[in-house]
Amino acid sequence: MVLNYVCFVHAKVTMSSTSKSNQQKPKEQWQVMQPTRNWLDLPSDVMANILSRVGVHDILENAEKVCTTWRKICKDPSMWRVIFLGYSELYLFNKDLATCKRAVDRSQGQLIDITFGDFGFFGAVELLQYVANRSSQLRRLKIKTWNTSLNGNWYVWTVLKKFPLLEELSFHSYDISERTVESVCCYCPLLKTLKLNIRKGYFRGYYLASCDKMAITIGENLHELEHLELIGNQMSNIGLQVILDGCHHLKSLDLRKCRFLDLEGDLGIRCSQQIKYYVCFVHAKVTLMPSTSKSKRQKMKEQWQVIMQPTRNWLELPSDVMASILSRVGLHDIIENAEKVCTTWRKICKDPSMWRDICIDYSCQSLSYERFTNMCKLAVDRSQGQLIDVTIAQFGYFGDFELLQYVADSCSSYRSSHLRRLKIKAYNSLWCRRWTEELKKFPLLEEFSLYSFHIPKEVVETVGCYVPLLKTLKLNKGKSTIFGGTIATCDKMAIAIGENLHELEHLELIGNQMSNNGLQVILDGCLHLKSLDLRKCRFLDLEGDLGKRCSQQIKCLKLPNDSLEGCQYVYGHDSNQ
């Protein structure tokens, strides 16, 4: 059964009795018929995945009250392994802390990740203690606090001892006490990620001595730390030196807004060598002349410098990974540039598996066409019989027919006997009749796509006779011919499809001008069709039984006025038409 069915209807309107404004309305109307989806048919794991994105408040107050099935899903402990209490949830629960505790209880000890988006609300401290008493398996804790009068830091370090399995702690505050850092070091031995960031507006409210003590505590105790964020911290080079000495496993270090660091010397070099990814704030030592403008002086005083990862040695990448990267470069760049870099890359570029998929597009090339054709032939030869997918994006240039003949040389030749997919965009319709004979040489073809201004029925007849394994056929017309062509010619092509391609599963006929007769033959002959694309087929009348039959027989159906978004080649630049 088709879930979404859109049809093009010719409305029968008597214009004599209508007003002038109504007469100006088009006679063609679009009718959308979309059956209501039964959400209860979704598997429980899929439904749980959807509901997990709704939010704690909406789940407890709305979703679980819809039906017994949803209520059962919402009570499953696996639904509450991750709890996010953002500002909106905490505001809604401000007067009902019991509801918030109910979410924690439902996890039944499986809670591993909890986020407090605003730790300044009334009852947040009590809720954190409640979590600590019932969730010893917690792995990630994120807290954002703004109300320093609550002395939230004190409550944090008192409950951290109850999270021995904690691996990630994120703390965003106006003030971070040394006691909090000491508690982390003492009670969280498995910690891998630590984020102690000073919130905006308090970057200047810290003292160097206090920040250095915090940094020294981190360096002396958290030796297994891998990721560290200290945004807005006011430590000096002394504190950073201790961190680098003690945290040998650090992979990333974020020092943005650490305004008292001077990384121009040896310490900066050490950071770039020891830390794989780090971002820092550097004070540039610049001698400012009296004539320098105020804005320029300010800009020269503070500079942002991102220290990137040291240059990667691409030769260390596995050959299969490197082949996957090079395959995205393009035929011309592989042969003319990539394979000339080194012997390793040359070996990869000559591997037959690199040439199983070839896209030939001369429109963007600057070299001569003869040289480009020879290059394409070289690519075909390198496939050594493993070629399965060929795309000729600009068929119609001089030499294209010769190239297609080369690809299809003979089934006895190794060059293309295993070809599965062939895509051709032909500007010149005269070429279509010439290369139709070449289709006989692709007996294993499963997908054939042709984008042309004119598509003769001989193409379909040849495919039907010599390509018995074909499952996907795309015969799409160019934009300029959507409103042209004759119905009789298009009906002949449609009849040829219905009478010859009985095993077809996917069919595209964008811009085809066939009538209901042609479509009827296709539906009668192609009983295995799963998808049918009839966009811009403006001479179809699907208001009656034929439209109903389409909706019942075809699983995925696209009708004349559907969007052309995603159409390849001919329609790729005009998806809104």
C-alpha positions as CSV (number, residue, x, y, z in Angstrom):
1,M,0.0,0.0,0.0
2,V,1.3,3.5,-0.9
3,L,1.8,5.8,2.1
4,N,1.9,9.0,0.1
5,Y,0.0,9.4,-3.1
6,V,-0.2,12.6,-5.1
7,C,-2.1,12.7,-8.3
8,F,-2.6,15.2,-11.2
9,V,-6.3,15.8,-11.8
10,H,-7.9,17.5,-14.8
11,A,-10.8,19.4,-13.3
12,K,-13.9,19.6,-15.4
13,V,-15.1,23.2,-14.9
14,T,-17.8,25.1,-16.7
15,M,-16.3,28.5,-17.2
16,S,-19.5,30.2,-18.4
17,S,-21.1,30.4,-15.0
18,T,-17.9,31.4,-13.1
19,S,-16.7,34.8,-12.2
20,K,-13.8,36.5,-14.0
21,S,-11.4,35.9,-11.1
22,N,-12.3,32.2,-11.1
23,Q,-11.9,32.0,-14.9
24,Q,-8.3,33.0,-14.4
25,K,-7.6,30.1,-12.2
26,P,-6.0,27.1,-13.9
27,K,-8.1,24.1,-14.9
28,E,-5.5,21.8,-13.5
29,Q,-5.8,21.1,-9.7
30,W,-3.7,19.1,-7.4
31,Q,-5.3,16.7,-5.0
32,V,-3.3,15.3,-2.1
33,M,-4.5,12.1,-0.4
34,Q,-2.4,11.1,2.5
35,P,-3.7,8.4,4.9
36,T,-3.2,9.0,8.6
37,R,-0.2,7.1,9.9
38,N,-0.8,4.7,12.8
39,W,2.1,5.4,15.1
40,L,1.3,2.2,17.1
41,D,2.6,0.2,14.1
42,L,6.2,1.4,14.7
43,P,8.5,-1.0,16.5
44,S,8.9,-0.2,20.2
45,D,12.7,0.5,19.9
46,V,12.0,3.0,17.1
47,M,9.2,4.7,19.1
48,A,11.5,4.9,22.1
49,N,14.2,6.5,20.0
50,I,11.7,9.2,18.8
51,L,10.3,9.9,22.3
52,S,13.8,10.2,23.7
53,R,14.1,13.4,21.7
54,V,11.0,15.0,23.0
55,G,12.2,16.1,26.4
56,V,11.7,15.0,30.0
57,H,8.7,17.3,30.7
58,D,6.8,16.3,27.6
59,I,7.4,12.6,28.2
60,L,6.2,12.7,31.8
61,E,3.3,15.1,31.3
62,N,2.1,14.3,27.8
63,A,3.6,11.4,25.8
64,E,3.1,8.6,28.4
65,K,-0.6,9.6,28.7
66,V,-1.4,9.0,25.0
67,C,-1.9,5.2,25.3
68,T,-0.8,2.1,27.2
69,T,1.8,1.2,24.6
70,W,3.5,4.6,24.9
71,R,3.2,4.5,28.7
72,K,5.0,1.1,28.8
73,I,7.8,2.6,26.6
74,C,8.1,5.7,28.7
75,K,8.4,3.6,31.9
76,D,11.2,1.4,30.4
77,P,14.5,2.1,32.4
78,S,16.5,2.3,29.1
79,M,14.5,5.5,28.2
80,W,16.1,7.2,31.2
81,R,19.8,6.4,30.8
82,V,20.3,9.9,29.6
83,I,18.5,12.8,31.2
84,F,18.8,16.4,30.0
85,L,17.3,19.1,32.3
86,G,17.6,22.3,30.3
87,Y,16.4,25.7,31.3
88,S,12.9,25.0,30.1
89,E,12.5,21.7,31.9
90,L,13.9,23.1,35.2
91,Y,11.6,26.1,34.9
92,L,8.6,23.9,34.4
93,F,9.6,21.6,37.3
94,N,10.5,24.5,39.6
95,K,7.4,24.0,41.7
96,D,7.3,20.2,41.3
97,L,10.6,18.7,42.2
98,A,9.0,15.3,42.8
99,T,8.3,15.0,39.0
100,C,12.0,15.5,38.3
101,K,12.9,12.9,40.9
102,R,10.5,10.5,39.2
103,A,12.6,10.6,36.0
104,V,15.6,9.6,38.0
105,D,13.7,6.8,39.7
106,R,12.6,5.4,36.4
107,S,16.2,4.8,35.4
108,Q,16.4,2.1,38.1
109,G,20.1,2.7,38.5
110,Q,20.9,2.7,34.8
111,L,21.4,6.5,34.6
112,I,24.8,7.2,32.9
113,D,24.4,10.8,31.7
114,I,22.7,13.8,33.2
115,T,22.9,17.5,32.3
116,F,21.7,20.4,34.5
117,G,21.2,23.3,32.1
118,D,20.6,25.8,34.9
119,F,21.9,24.8,38.3
120,G,20.7,28.0,39.9
121,F,17.0,27.1,40.1
122,F,15.4,26.3,43.4
123,G,15.8,22.6,44.4
124,A,18.7,21.9,42.0
125,V,21.1,21.0,44.8
126,E,18.6,18.7,46.4
127,L,18.0,17.0,43.0
128,L,21.8,16.5,42.5
129,Q,22.0,14.9,45.9
130,Y,19.0,12.7,44.9
131,V,20.8,11.6,41.8
132,A,24.0,10.9,43.7
133,N,22.2,8.6,46.1
134,R,20.6,6.5,43.3
135,S,22.9,6.6,40.3
136,S,26.3,5.1,41.2
137,Q,26.8,4.1,37.5
138,L,26.9,7.7,36.3
139,R,29.5,8.3,33.6
140,R,28.9,11.9,32.5
141,L,27.9,14.9,34.5
142,K,27.4,18.4,33.1
143,I,26.5,21.4,35.2
144,K,25.9,25.0,34.2
145,T,25.4,27.3,37.2
146,W,24.9,31.1,37.4
147,N,23.8,31.8,41.0
148,T,27.0,32.0,43.1
149,S,24.9,32.8,46.2
150,L,23.8,29.1,46.3
151,N,27.5,28.2,46.7
152,G,26.8,25.4,44.2
153,N,30.5,24.4,44.1
154,W,30.3,23.1,47.7
155,Y,27.4,20.8,46.9
156,V,29.2,19.6,43.8
157,W,32.4,18.4,45.5
158,T,30.4,16.8,48.3
159,V,28.5,14.5,45.9
160,L,31.4,13.8,43.5
161,K,32.6,11.1,45.9
162,K,29.4,9.1,45.1
163,F,30.3,8.9,41.4
164,P,33.4,6.6,41.3
165,L,32.8,5.6,37.7
166,L,32.6,9.2,36.3
167,E,34.5,9.6,33.0
168,E,33.4,13.1,32.0
169,L,32.7,16.2,34.1
170,S,31.7,19.5,32.6
171,F,31.4,22.5,34.9
172,H,30.4,25.9,33.5
173,S,30.3,28.5,36.3
174,Y,31.1,32.1,37.3
175,D,33.4,30.7,40.0
176,I,35.1,27.3,40.3
177,S,36.6,26.5,43.7
178,E,39.8,24.7,44.3
179,R,37.9,22.3,46.5
180,T,35.9,21.1,43.5
181,V,39.0,20.3,41.6
182,E,40.5,18.4,44.6
183,S,37.3,16.4,44.9
184,V,37.5,15.4,41.3
185,C,41.0,14.3,41.7
186,C,40.3,12.3,44.9
187,Y,37.0,10.6,44.0
188,C,37.0,10.2,40.2
189,P,40.0,8.0,39.3
190,L,38.5,7.0,35.9
191,L,38.0,10.6,34.6
192,K,39.0,11.1,31.0
193,T,37.4,14.4,30.1
194,L,37.3,17.5,32.4
195,K,35.8,20.8,31.4
196,L,36.1,23.7,33.9
197,N,35.1,26.8,32.0
198,I,34.5,30.3,33.4
199,R,31.3,31.8,32.1
200,K,31.3,35.0,30.0
201,G,31.5,38.1,32.0
202,Y,33.8,36.7,34.7
203,F,37.0,36.3,32.7
204,R,38.7,39.0,34.7
205,G,37.3,37.9,38.1
206,Y,40.0,35.3,38.8
207,Y,43.3,35.7,40.5
208,L,46.5,34.2,39.0
209,A,47.4,32.4,42.3
210,S,44.1,30.7,42.6
211,C,44.1,29.5,39.0
212,D,47.7,28.3,39.2
213,K,46.7,26.2,42.3
214,M,43.9,24.7,40.3
215,A,46.1,23.9,37.4
216,I,48.8,22.4,39.7
217,T,46.1,20.2,41.3
218,I,45.1,18.9,37.9
219,G,48.6,18.2,36.8
220,E,49.6,16.4,40.0
221,N,46.5,14.2,40.3
222,L,44.8,13.6,37.0
223,H,47.5,11.7,35.2
224,E,45.1,9.7,33.0
225,L,43.2,12.8,31.7
226,E,42.8,12.8,27.9
227,H,40.6,16.0,27.2
228,L,40.8,19.2,29.2
229,E,39.0,22.5,28.7
230,L,39.9,25.6,30.8
231,I,38.2,28.4,28.9
232,G,38.5,31.7,30.7
233,N,41.0,30.4,33.3
234,Q,43.6,33.0,34.4
235,M,46.5,30.7,35.2
236,S,50.0,31.6,34.2
237,N,52.7,29.6,32.3
238,I,53.6,27.9,35.6
239,G,50.2,26.3,35.9
240,L,50.2,25.1,32.3
241,Q,53.8,23.7,32.7
242,V,52.6,21.5,35.6
243,I,49.6,20.3,33.5
244,L,51.9,19.3,30.7
245,D,54.3,17.6,33.1
246,G,51.6,15.6,34.8
247,C,49.0,14.8,32.1
248,H,51.0,12.8,29.6
249,H,47.9,11.3,27.9
250,L,46.3,14.6,27.0
251,K,44.9,14.5,23.4
252,S,43.1,17.9,23.4
253,L,43.6,21.1,25.4
254,D,41.4,24.2,25.1
255,L,42.9,27.4,26.5
256,R,40.7,30.0,24.9
257,K,40.4,33.2,26.9
258,C,43.4,32.2,29.1
259,R,44.8,35.7,28.8
260,F,47.8,35.4,31.0
261,L,49.6,32.7,29.0
262,D,52.6,33.5,26.9
263,L,53.0,30.8,24.3
264,E,55.4,32.5,22.0
265,G,58.4,30.6,23.3
266,D,59.4,27.1,24.2
267,L,56.1,26.4,26.1
268,G,54.1,27.1,23.0
269,I,56.3,24.8,20.9
270,R,55.9,22.0,23.6
271,C,52.1,22.4,23.4
272,S,52.1,21.9,19.6
273,Q,54.3,18.8,19.9
274,Q,52.7,17.2,23.0
275,I,49.0,18.0,22.4
276,K,47.3,16.6,19.3
277,Y,44.6,19.3,19.3
278,Y,44.8,22.5,21.2
279,V,43.4,26.0,21.0
280,C,45.1,28.9,22.8
281,F,44.9,32.6,23.3
282,V,48.2,34.4,22.7
283,H,49.4,37.8,23.8
284,A,51.5,39.1,20.9
285,K,54.4,41.3,22.0
286,V,54.0,44.2,19.7
287,T,55.7,47.6,20.0
288,L,52.9,50.1,19.4
289,M,53.8,53.4,17.8
290,P,52.0,56.6,19.1
291,S,50.5,57.1,15.7
292,T,48.7,53.7,15.8
293,S,44.9,54.1,15.9
294,K,43.0,52.9,18.9
295,S,41.2,50.1,17.0
296,K,44.4,48.9,15.4
297,R,46.2,49.0,18.8
298,Q,43.5,46.8,20.3
299,K,43.6,44.4,17.4
300,M,47.4,44.1,17.7
301,K,47.4,43.5,21.5
302,E,45.3,40.4,21.4
303,Q,45.5,37.7,18.7
304,W,43.7,34.4,18.4
305,Q,46.0,31.6,17.3
306,V,44.8,28.1,16.6
307,I,47.6,25.6,16.8
308,M,46.7,22.9,14.4
309,Q,47.7,19.3,14.5
310,P,51.2,18.7,13.2
311,T,51.3,17.9,9.5
312,R,50.0,14.3,8.9
313,N,52.2,11.9,7.0
314,W,49.7,10.6,4.4
315,L,51.9,7.7,3.6
316,E,51.0,6.2,7.0
317,L,47.4,5.8,6.1
318,P,46.3,2.3,5.2
319,S,46.1,1.7,1.5
320,D,42.4,1.0,1.5
321,V,41.7,4.3,3.3
322,M,44.0,6.2,0.8
323,A,42.2,4.5,-2.1
324,S,38.9,5.7,-0.8
325,I,40.2,9.2,-0.5
326,L,41.7,9.3,-4.0
327,S,38.6,7.8,-5.6
328,R,36.8,11.1,-4.8
329,V,39.4,13.2,-6.5
330,G,38.3,12.6,-10.1
331,L,39.7,10.7,-13.1
332,H,41.8,13.6,-14.5
333,D,43.4,14.5,-11.1
334,I,44.2,10.8,-10.3
335,I,46.1,10.1,-13.6
336,E,47.7,13.6,-14.1
337,N,48.6,14.4,-10.5
338,A,47.9,11.9,-7.6
339,E,49.7,9.0,-9.1
340,K,52.8,11.1,-9.7
341,V,53.3,12.0,-6.0
342,C,55.1,8.9,-4.9
343,T,55.4,5.2,-5.6
344,T,52.9,4.2,-2.9
345,W,50.2,6.4,-4.5
346,R,51.1,5.3,-7.9
347,K,50.6,1.6,-6.9
348,I,47.2,2.5,-5.4
349,C,46.2,4.4,-8.5
350,K,47.0,1.5,-10.7
351,D,45.0,-1.0,-8.6
352,P,42.0,-2.3,-10.7
353,S,39.7,-1.8,-7.7
354,M,40.3,1.9,-8.0
355,W,38.6,1.9,-11.4
356,R,35.4,-0.1,-10.8
357,D,33.4,3.2,-11.0
358,I,34.3,5.7,-13.7
359,C,32.7,9.1,-14.3
360,I,33.5,10.7,-17.6
361,D,32.7,14.4,-17.8
362,Y,34.5,16.6,-20.3
363,S,32.6,19.8,-19.5
364,C,34.9,20.8,-16.7
365,Q,38.2,19.8,-18.4
366,S,40.8,22.3,-19.8
367,L,42.9,19.8,-21.7
368,S,42.3,18.8,-25.3
369,Y,39.5,16.4,-26.0
370,E,41.8,13.8,-27.7
371,R,44.0,13.7,-24.7
372,F,41.0,13.4,-22.4
373,T,39.6,10.5,-24.5
374,N,43.0,8.7,-24.3
375,M,43.0,9.2,-20.5
376,C,39.5,7.7,-20.3
377,K,40.6,4.6,-22.3
378,L,43.5,4.2,-19.9
379,A,41.1,4.2,-17.0
380,V,39.0,1.5,-18.6
381,D,42.1,-0.6,-19.3
382,R,43.2,-0.3,-15.6
383,S,39.9,-1.8,-14.4
384,Q,41.0,-5.1,-15.9
385,G,37.5,-6.5,-16.1
386,Q,36.3,-5.1,-12.7
387,L,34.4,-2.1,-14.2
388,I,30.8,-2.2,-12.9
389,D,29.7,1.5,-13.2
390,V,30.2,4.0,-16.0
391,T,28.8,7.5,-16.2
392,I,29.2,9.6,-19.4
393,A,28.0,13.1,-18.3
394,Q,28.4,14.9,-21.6
395,F,27.6,12.4,-24.4
396,G,27.5,14.2,-27.8
397,Y,31.0,15.5,-28.1
398,F,33.2,14.2,-30.9
399,G,34.8,11.0,-29.7
400,D,32.1,10.0,-27.2
401,F,30.7,7.3,-29.4
402,E,34.2,5.9,-29.9
403,L,34.7,5.9,-26.1
404,L,31.4,4.0,-25.5
405,Q,32.5,1.5,-28.2
406,Y,35.8,1.0,-26.4
407,V,34.0,0.4,-23.1
408,A,31.6,-2.1,-24.8
409,D,34.3,-3.6,-27.0
410,S,33.0,-7.2,-26.7
411,C,31.7,-9.5,-24.0
412,S,34.7,-11.8,-24.8
413,S,37.0,-8.9,-23.8
414,Y,37.8,-8.4,-20.2
415,R,37.1,-4.6,-20.4
416,S,33.5,-4.4,-19.4
417,S,31.9,-7.8,-19.4
418,H,30.8,-7.3,-15.7
419,L,29.2,-3.8,-16.2
420,R,26.2,-3.4,-13.9
421,R,25.3,0.3,-14.2
422,L,25.5,2.7,-17.3
423,K,24.4,6.4,-17.1
424,I,24.5,8.6,-20.2
425,K,23.5,12.2,-20.6
426,A,23.2,12.9,-24.4
427,Y,22.9,16.4,-25.8
428,N,22.6,15.2,-29.4
429,S,19.6,12.9,-30.0
430,L,21.2,11.5,-33.2
431,W,23.7,9.8,-31.1
432,C,21.1,7.6,-29.4
433,R,20.4,5.5,-32.5
434,R,24.1,5.0,-33.1
435,W,25.0,3.6,-29.7
436,T,21.8,1.5,-29.3
437,E,23.7,-1.5,-30.7
438,E,26.4,-1.2,-28.1
439,L,23.8,-2.1,-25.4
440,K,23.8,-5.6,-26.7
441,K,27.3,-6.0,-25.3
442,F,26.2,-5.5,-21.7
443,P,24.2,-8.7,-20.8
444,L,24.7,-8.2,-17.0
445,L,23.4,-4.6,-16.9
446,E,21.1,-4.0,-14.0
447,E,20.6,-0.2,-14.2
448,F,20.4,2.0,-17.3
449,S,19.9,5.7,-17.1
450,L,19.5,7.9,-20.2
451,Y,19.0,11.7,-20.1
452,S,18.3,13.0,-23.6
453,F,16.3,15.5,-25.6
454,H,14.8,12.6,-27.6
455,I,14.6,8.9,-26.7
456,P,13.6,6.5,-29.6
457,K,11.7,3.3,-28.9
458,E,14.6,1.3,-30.4
459,V,16.5,1.9,-27.2
460,V,13.8,0.2,-25.1
461,E,13.4,-2.7,-27.6
462,T,17.2,-3.3,-27.5
463,V,17.2,-3.2,-23.7
464,G,14.3,-5.6,-23.6
465,C,16.0,-8.1,-25.9
466,Y,19.6,-8.1,-24.8
467,V,19.5,-6.9,-21.1
468,P,17.5,-9.6,-19.3
469,L,18.7,-8.7,-15.8
470,L,17.7,-5.0,-15.9
471,K,16.0,-3.8,-12.8
472,T,16.2,0.0,-13.0
473,L,15.5,2.1,-16.1
474,K,15.6,5.9,-16.2
475,L,14.6,7.5,-19.5
476,N,14.3,11.2,-18.7
477,K,13.9,14.1,-21.2
478,G,15.7,17.4,-21.1
479,K,14.0,20.6,-19.8
480,S,13.5,22.1,-23.2
481,T,11.4,19.1,-24.4
482,I,9.1,18.8,-21.4
483,F,6.4,20.7,-23.3
484,G,7.2,19.2,-26.7
485,G,7.1,15.8,-28.4
486,T,4.2,13.8,-29.6
487,I,1.9,11.7,-27.6
488,A,2.0,8.9,-30.2
489,T,5.8,8.6,-30.1
490,C,5.9,8.6,-26.3
491,D,3.1,6.0,-26.2
492,K,5.1,3.7,-28.5
493,M,8.0,3.9,-26.1
494,A,5.8,3.2,-23.1
495,I,4.2,0.2,-24.9
496,A,7.7,-1.1,-25.6
497,I,8.6,-0.9,-21.9
498,G,5.4,-2.8,-20.9
499,E,5.8,-5.5,-23.5
500,N,9.5,-6.2,-23.0
501,L,10.7,-5.3,-19.5
502,H,8.6,-7.6,-17.3
503,E,11.1,-7.8,-14.5
504,L,11.6,-4.1,-14.1
505,E,11.4,-2.8,-10.5
506,H,12.3,0.9,-10.8
507,L,11.2,3.2,-13.7
508,E,11.7,6.9,-14.3
509,L,10.0,8.7,-17.2
510,I,10.5,12.4,-16.3
511,G,9.2,14.7,-18.9
512,N,7.5,11.9,-21.0
513,Q,4.4,13.0,-23.0
514,M,2.7,9.6,-23.0
515,S,-1.1,9.3,-22.5
516,N,-3.1,7.0,-20.2
517,N,-2.8,4.3,-22.9
518,G,1.0,4.1,-22.5
519,L,0.8,4.1,-18.7
520,Q,-1.8,1.3,-18.8
521,V,0.5,-1.0,-20.8
522,I,3.3,-0.3,-18.4
523,L,1.2,-1.3,-15.4
524,D,-0.1,-4.4,-17.2
525,G,3.4,-5.6,-18.3
526,C,5.6,-4.5,-15.4
527,L,4.0,-6.3,-12.5
528,H,7.2,-6.1,-10.3
529,L,7.4,-2.3,-10.3
530,K,8.2,-0.9,-6.9
531,S,8.8,2.8,-7.9
532,L,7.5,4.9,-10.8
533,D,8.5,8.5,-11.5
534,L,6.0,10.4,-13.7
535,R,7.0,14.0,-12.9
536,K,6.3,16.4,-15.7
537,C,4.1,13.8,-17.5
538,R,1.5,16.4,-18.2
539,F,-0.8,14.4,-20.5
540,L,-1.8,11.9,-17.9
541,D,-5.3,12.0,-16.4
542,L,-5.2,10.1,-13.1
543,E,-8.5,11.2,-11.7
544,G,-10.3,7.9,-12.3
545,D,-9.5,4.2,-12.0
546,L,-6.0,4.5,-13.4
547,G,-5.0,6.8,-10.6
548,K,-6.4,4.4,-8.0
549,R,-4.6,1.5,-9.7
550,C,-1.3,3.4,-9.5
551,S,-1.7,4.0,-5.8
552,Q,-2.5,0.3,-5.1
553,Q,0.1,-1.3,-7.4
554,I,3.1,1.0,-7.0
555,K,4.8,1.4,-3.6
556,C,6.7,4.6,-4.3
557,L,5.0,6.9,-6.8
558,K,5.9,10.4,-8.0
559,L,3.4,12.3,-10.0
560,P,3.6,15.2,-12.5
561,N,3.7,18.1,-10.1
562,D,6.1,16.7,-7.6
563,S,9.3,18.6,-6.9
564,L,12.2,17.9,-9.3
565,E,14.6,18.3,-6.4
566,G,17.4,15.6,-6.6
567,C,17.0,15.0,-10.3
568,Q,20.4,14.2,-11.7
569,Y,22.2,16.0,-14.6
570,V,19.3,17.5,-16.7
571,Y,17.3,18.7,-13.8
572,G,20.1,19.1,-11.2
573,H,20.2,22.9,-11.9
574,D,16.5,23.4,-11.9
575,S,15.0,21.5,-9.0
576,N,12.3,24.0,-8.4
577,Q,10.6,23.7,-11.7
